[in-house]
Amino acid sequence: MEQIGKRLRELREGSRLTQTQVAEVVGVQQSRINRYESGKSTPPPEVFVKYADFFDVSMDYLYCRTDKPQGRLYNFQPKVTAAQAIKHKDMKQFVEMCFDPKSPVSKRMKETLLELWKEQLK
């Protein structure tokens, strides 16, 4: 809670606002802002949203999950769906049937084909 309070205080002071002014913006009493900034209590979610909107920062930034005001940027990589997993299983069985298990080249070719198939699913 102390880190969050410090972050809230830094935002307020960086904008040259008083606790009273921020209290008016977020809709709470000045004493609450003091408690938030000192780490004695944590704001409810709706107050965090008002802070984020007013100071134009992300919730990740307010929760101290990142030091970037715009927040974390994720590289979304969806998990394989059930239908894709079934297709992958079917493809694996098909590839196994197509190659001679005794051939050393076949093993590498099977692995390569299956890797290509996995990439196709992404």
Secondary structure, DSSP 8 states (H G I E B T S, - for coil): -HHHHHHHHHHHHHTT--HHHHHHHHTS-HHHHHHHHHTSS---HHHHHHHHHHHT--HHHHTTS-S-TT-----------HHHHHHHHHHHHHHHHHS-TT-HHHHHHHHHHHHHHHHHH-
